[in-house]
Amino acid sequence: MEQRILGRTGRPVSVVGLGTWQLGADWGEVEDKDAVAVLDAAVEAGVTFFDTADVYGDGRSEATIGGFLKDNPDLDVFVGTKMGRRVDQTPENYTLSNFRQWIDRSRTNLGVDSLDLVQLHCPPTAVYSSDEVYDALDTLVADGVIRNYGVSVERTDEALAAIARGTTASVQIILNAFRLKPLDEVLPAAKAAGVGIIARVPLASGLLSGKYTKDTAFAEDDHRNYNRNGAAFDVGETFSGVDYETGLQAAREFAELVPEGITTAQAALAWIIAQDGLSTVIPGARTPEQARSNAAAAGFVDQADDMSDAVAAIYDRHFRATVHPKW
Ligand SMILES: NC(=O)c1ccc[n+]([C@@H]2O[C@H](COP(=O)([O-])OP(=O)(O)OC[C@H]3O[C@@H](n4cnc5c(N)ncnc54)[C@H](OP(=O)(O)O)[C@@H]3O)[C@@H](O)[C@H]2O)c1
């Protein structure tokens, strides 16, 4: 699979990575052996980047990855984790001493002395312009407990603030056919500054696979049930913030654009990979088959390249008015 340098980390990572929120919680039950099978299928298919967070299953996702990498010591997988959501997201919680505690826990879970990449996990906007926060992160790099730091943002203005700092290695942001705003300024600014872009929620929580209908039922403990209106966290993280019925209609229109021989989900991922400035896209997978199919999307970028005008037309029709001003 094609590898791209992940911004200021200087490390090559596969253009299709693996999102591992699914291996923790919030997507219905996943058995341990199935979680390991997903990791296994992803690396077999050429994935060299895992995205996780200390809160996914309260550490279960990190620990599953740590166990998997311990059992497979020859693998060279780059792991990005996140911190900051085990307490209230208020600016005063983003201190060096809290960072140390959170990082120590992630190092234990992942079984490493030094974290490859730690991302601030959607902190309050003020944190992105706090000198103290960046000083603390620099201290942790100097101490050798993390190698790189980046941010995972909700909004494009937050991404631009983080990119403007000279030391941010990567920015994780929602980018998919239903969320086009990062293409306006964020990807060009990141490319110019040498900052990596990690595209999350690339399938709009599965909508862009084209497999759901108005009758699809999601489990009680699946955020696509309980956070559909943003009751638990930013609604942008569930179906990338679009109204479900509107998303279904737009997904049907997207499916009509899909070239012969590839799936709708693969077209959605390949179209993201084709965007200038993109480093890696991190679809979440609940089964080994999904992980394999998503990794294969890296081979279909040429086919998806000319979908952009039609994708923009779908966005303008259904989402621009509601999505563009919000994130
Ligand atoms: N704040 C943050 O920093 C943040 C927030 C959200 C996500 N993330 C990261 O980004 C990753 C990706 O985002 P996401 O998982 O929320 O959303 P996503 O990747 O857009 O959607 C994942 C869902 O799409 C479906 N899917 C995946 N591959 C498929 C395939 N090949 N064919 C058909 N359906 C497929 C599955 O749904 P079913 O379960 O219905 O099969 C899967 O659970 C996460 O795992 C996490 O690592 C970070």
The ligand as a Tripos MOL2 file, in Angstrom:
@<TRIPOS>MOLECULE
LIG
   48    52     1     0     0
SMALL
NO_CHARGES

@<TRIPOS>ATOM
      1 N1        -12.8480   12.9970   18.2710 N.am      1 LIG1
      2 C1        -12.0640   12.1760   17.6360 C.2       1 LIG1
      3 O1        -10.8710   12.3310   17.6480 O.2       1 LIG1
      4 C2        -12.6660   11.0190   16.8760 C.ar      1 LIG1
      5 C3        -14.0450   10.9530   16.7140 C.ar      1 LIG1
      6 C4        -14.5640    9.9340   15.9230 C.ar      1 LIG1
      7 C5        -13.7420    9.0130   15.3480 C.ar      1 LIG1
      8 N2        -12.3830    9.0790   15.5450 N.ar      1 LIG1
      9 C6        -11.4780    8.0760   14.9280 C.3       1 LIG1
     10 O2        -11.8040    7.9550   13.5650 O.3       1 LIG1
     11 C7        -12.0730    6.5850   13.2720 C.3       1 LIG1
     12 C8        -13.0380    6.5080   12.1050 C.3       1 LIG1
     13 O3        -14.2500    7.1760   12.3640 O.3       1 LIG1
     14 P1        -15.5610    6.3710   12.7820 P.3       1 LIG1
     15 O4        -15.1910    4.9780   13.0800 O.co2     1 LIG1
     16 O5        -16.2410    7.1610   13.8200 O.co2     1 LIG1
     17 O6        -16.4770    6.4270   11.4720 O.3       1 LIG1
     18 P2        -16.3570    5.8190   10.0180 P.3       1 LIG1
     19 O7        -15.0010    5.2790    9.7940 O.co2     1 LIG1
     20 O8        -16.9000    6.8550    9.1130 O.co2     1 LIG1
     21 O9        -17.4410    4.6340   10.0540 O.3       1 LIG1
     22 C9        -17.1850    3.4000   10.6310 C.3       1 LIG1
     23 C10       -18.3620    2.4480   10.3690 C.3       1 LIG1
     24 O10       -18.5520    2.3200    8.9600 O.3       1 LIG1
     25 C11       -18.9680    0.9940    8.6480 C.3       1 LIG1
     26 N3        -17.9680    0.4170    7.7490 N.ar      1 LIG1
     27 C12       -16.6120    0.4400    7.8750 C.ar      1 LIG1
     28 N4        -16.0290   -0.1790    6.8490 N.ar      1 LIG1
     29 C13       -17.0100   -0.6200    6.0440 C.ar      1 LIG1
     30 C14       -17.0320   -1.3360    4.8310 C.ar      1 LIG1
     31 N5        -15.9230   -1.6910    4.2040 N.pl3     1 LIG1
     32 N6        -18.2510   -1.6280    4.2720 N.ar      1 LIG1
     33 C15       -19.3880   -1.2450    4.8830 C.ar      1 LIG1
     34 N7        -19.4260   -0.5590    6.0480 N.ar      1 LIG1
     35 C16       -18.2480   -0.2630    6.6080 C.ar      1 LIG1
     36 C17       -19.0530    0.2350    9.9440 C.3       1 LIG1
     37 O11       -20.4020    0.3400   10.3560 O.3       1 LIG1
     38 P3        -21.2110   -0.9140   10.9960 P.3       1 LIG1
     39 O12       -20.7180   -0.8910   12.4060 O.co2     1 LIG1
     40 O13       -22.6430   -0.5050   10.8480 O.co2     1 LIG1
     41 O14       -20.8120   -2.1260   10.2240 O.co2     1 LIG1
     42 C18       -18.1370    1.0330   10.8600 C.3       1 LIG1
     43 O15       -18.4690    0.8920   12.2140 O.3       1 LIG1
     44 C19       -12.5540    6.0170   14.6030 C.3       1 LIG1
     45 O16       -12.4990    4.6030   14.6720 O.3       1 LIG1
     46 C20       -11.5960    6.6940   15.5500 C.3       1 LIG1
     47 O17       -10.3350    6.0390   15.5450 O.3       1 LIG1
     48 C21       -11.8410   10.0750   16.2820 C.ar      1 LIG1
@<TRIPOS>BOND
     1     1     2 1
     2     2     3 2
     3     2     4 1
     4     4     5 ar
     5     4    48 ar
     6     5     6 ar
     7     6     7 ar
     8     7     8 ar
     9     8     9 1
    10     8    48 ar
    11     9    10 1
    12     9    46 1
    13    10    11 1
    14    11    12 1
    15    11    44 1
    16    12    13 1
    17    13    14 1
    18    14    15 2
    19    14    16 1
    20    14    17 1
    21    17    18 1
    22    18    19 2
    23    18    20 1
    24    18    21 1
    25    21    22 1
    26    22    23 1
    27    23    24 1
    28    23    42 1
    29    24    25 1
    30    25    26 1
    31    25    36 1
    32    26    27 ar
    33    26    35 ar
    34    27    28 ar
    35    28    29 ar
    36    29    30 ar
    37    29    35 ar
    38    30    31 1
    39    30    32 ar
    40    32    33 ar
    41    33    34 ar
    42    34    35 ar
    43    36    37 1
    44    36    42 1
    45    37    38 1
    46    38    39 2
    47    38    40 1
    48    38    41 1
    49    42    43 1
    50    44    45 1
    51    44    46 1
    52    46    47 1
@<TRIPOS>SUBSTRUCTURE
     1 LIG1         1 GROUP 0 **** ****
